[in-house]
Structures are given as C-alpha cells and as structure tokens.
Amino acid sequence: MKKLTSTLLAAATIASALAADTAINALKVSGSLDKVTNTSAVWKGAKFSTVTLYPQTTIKMNDKNANELNVDAKAVKAEVAAVYNKSKIAFLIKWPDGTKSVQQSGKTDTYGDGFAVQFASNYSNPAELPYIGMGSAGRQAVIHLQKETAKTYEPNGNGNVGTQVNPNQTDLFDKDLKAFNKTVDSLGNADYERSFVGEGFRSMTEIKDGSSQSSSNMTYVKKGWAGTLSRSLKDEYVDLNAAAIPVAFAVWDGDKLGRNGLKYLTSWTAVVLKKGDDKLVNALHGKIEGDAAKGKESALANGCTGCHQMENADAPNLMGPSLTNIGGYATADYLRESLVNPSAVVVPGYNRNAHSNYAWYNIEDGKRVSTMPDHSWMEKADIDNIVAYLKTLKAEAK
C-alpha cells in the first residue's frame, strides 16, 4: 500500500508540473485605450487569468549577493486581463511584491521593480516562436519595459544646460532660488518606459523613432504591483489583428537585486481575441505528449547532465545553460527544437564562470553554432519523453 501511495504521489507531482496556465481571453471594448491605468473603466467586465512567472536561471549572475538572495527562488503567480478595441490592445498585470523598490539614478547598487510585455513579430507557426525574453535569429520580438525609477533631471535629452548647475553654485537667493529649484523639479522625469526590438541575444535595440506607439505605467498597492500597457494592434513590427496572439510577461524584484536577466518570466501565453482558431492555443496550452519518467531516464542515459544542471539538487554545471526552470518559460516546441536543431537558438557565452575549453558554441561563417550534439537521430517517442521531462523542470509557486 505504501509503495502504491508513493507511486500515486509521484504521478500527481508530474501531472501538476505539466499543467500549463490557461489562455487569456481578451475583452473587446468601445472605450479609448490611449492612456490606461489600473483603475480605468475599461477593466470593468474584463476576466483575469492566472499566469505563472518562473525565476530565470539559465545563466548564473556574477553577483554573489544577488545569487544568495535568489537561491531556490519560487515562482510568482500573477493575474492578467486583456482588452482591445479597433486600433489598440491593453493589458493589466497584478503581481505580489512585499517591498516597493525604486531605481535611484545616483546609485549603482539599487534596482527598481518593473515589468515587461513581449510580442512575437511572426506567430504564423506556433512551433517557431522567438526565444523568450529577447527574440532569436530570424524571429523578431518586441518588448515593452516599465521600471519604477526616482526622478531624474539633466541630462534628459532636452538640452536644458542652464539647469545642470548645482544650486549652491548659482547667484540665486530666496525667491529666485526657489523659482530655479521649481524649474529644475519640473524638468524631472520619473517615467522609465522603453520599447525594444530583438532578434537574438545581444541584439536588443531601443525603438526611438516613434514607429511603435505604446503607453505603460505601474502602481504599488497593497503589497503588490499593478502594471498596465496599451499599444497599437498593428505597426511595422507586429500585427496583432488575429484570432489569438502569443504574449509573454516578465517582472523584476529590485529588493532581490533583480535586473537584466535576473527576473521572473512566463512562457508564451495565448491571448484569445476571437473564437475559431485553436492552433496557437493548443500549441501553447495543450497536453504535453510523452512520459516524463522515461524522459528523465533518457536524459541521463544521453549525458544531458554532463553539460547542464537539470534539477536544483544537481551540482551546478557551467558547461551549458542551467535548465532548472526551463520547463516554466520554454514551450514544448522550443524544447523539441533545441534537441533536434540546437543551433536554432544559442545562449551567448562563453559563461565567464566556465572553463575556456568548454565553449557553448563556435563561430562558423559569422554565426554561432552550438557545441551541443544534434539529437534528431532519436526516435520521436524518446524526444517526446525528454520534452515531457524538461517541462517538469520548474520551481513551485509561492
């Protein structure tokens, strides 16, 4: 009986690990989405869906304090709603955070909380979506980022050189000094909102020419954040006029020194605007084929742990990216592609903590070619089993 109970518990654990968040159903509205906040009337009637954001652990940070603060980090549950009208789409994401962290312009050891929403430029083939977080070669992604920052003054790009002078070095006193300080304060900007386009690691480029119109903000309420983003349904980077679109979310925790790649992120999530096309929904939220237990056996037999740290209990291995949370933010199709075509997406390196003799990739004809062996020779069933196992590799939620 004890053995049977253990078997049932193990099966339940695997089933739980494979369970994916559901798709987000967007609500069509008639109101304006030009400037949206978490209290805007457009959210009335919108349905919230739960999404899970997993700690990104692909590459370990070269920051001892940050690594210690994020040891065995848990996944974060967030609530997301989406609305759209004839020309724009908007998202509201709410996530817990016990501390409000603000980026300080005069400090290099503090970081602000933040969030990002990512879109795929081409999603006609759900099996070939961009790599999560920054796109991949030939697969462009657009990322809208909002961070919580303190007011910054000059240089603000407006050429207000007259206000860059320390007030103690002016000849101003009393009312004139107050007027000067008031002018300086009016020039301060606390809104850190940026949009980027990426087509692979180290290709992130900020969009500054106005070709992508968006508006975002974040508000701290009741030990948590509420962030909103509104953007055009169509611009030169993406066309979101479809029955369903893939969207990914990320959040940063400044109190845990979160920045850049030290964040929590979802996998691609289907946002349904109209019924009738289940291709994307099934690809992102459908049943995972394969036997996870057999997949683990195959992964061990084929030497995966020789280069990758697979589970938290495994010793860190710097010969390849860590896969400890890969099942949380990678789609099944991405994992499958990584096995049969490992050079499709290559994580940059070389990892500074790794031995120089163990390069993650080589440069051939100007392109990164992964040193990971091609496993396309394997039977489909074996590949499905390994994918099923890899999808179990993700942290539990708080």
QUIMOPE-V558433 format. One line per field, one symbol per residue. ss: DSSP state (2 for helix, 1 for strand, 0 for the rest). psi: psi as a letter, one per 30 degrees, with the letter a starting at -180 (. if undefined). burial: + if it has 9 or more other ideal C-beta (glycine too) atoms within 8 Angstrom, else -. A space follows every 10 residues. Layout:
BEGIN
ss->???
psi->???
burial->???
END
This chain:
BEGIN
ss->0222222222 2222222200 0001101100 0000000000 2220000011 1111100000 0002222220 0000111111 1111000111 1111110000 0010000000 0001111111 0000022200 0000010010 1111111111 1100000000 2220002220 0002222222 2222222011 1111111100 0000110000 0001111111 0001111111 1101000010 0001111111 1102220000 0001100011 1100000022 2222200000 0222222222 2002220000 0000000000 0000022220 0222222222 0000000000 0000000000 1111001111 0000000002 2222222222 00000010
psi->eeeeeeeeee eeeeeeefkl lllkjkkklf lkgejklfgk fffkfkkkkk lkkkkjgekk khjeeeeefg khkllkklkk lkllafflkl kjkkkkjfkj kkkkfgkggk klllllkkkk ejgfjffhll kkegalkgik kkkkkkljll kkbkkgffgi ffgfkkffgl gklbeeeeee eeeeeffkkg jjklklkkhl kggkkkjfgg fjklkllkkj khhlkjkkkk lkfkafeljg ilekkkkllk lkjffggklc fiaklllkkk jjeklfjgee eeefglkkll jeeeeeeeee fggefffkje leflkkjgfl kkgfgefegk leeeeeefef iffekjklak kfflkffikf lljkhgkkjk fkkkgfflke eeeeeeeeee ffjklll.
burial->---------+ ---+--++-- +-+++++-+- --+--+-+-+ -++--+--++ ++++++---+ -----++--+ --++++++++ +++++--+++ +++++++--- +++------+ ++++++++++ +-+--+--++ ++++++--++ +++++++++- +++--+---+ --+---+--+ ------+-++ +-++--++-- -++-++++++ --++--+--- -+-+++++++ ---+++++++ +++-+-++-+ -+++++++++ ++++++++-- -+++++++++ +++---+--+ +-+++--+-+ -+++++-+++ -+-++-++++ ---+--+++- -+++++++++ ++++++++++ -++-+++--- +--+---+++ +------+++ -+--+--+-- -+++++++++ +++++---
END
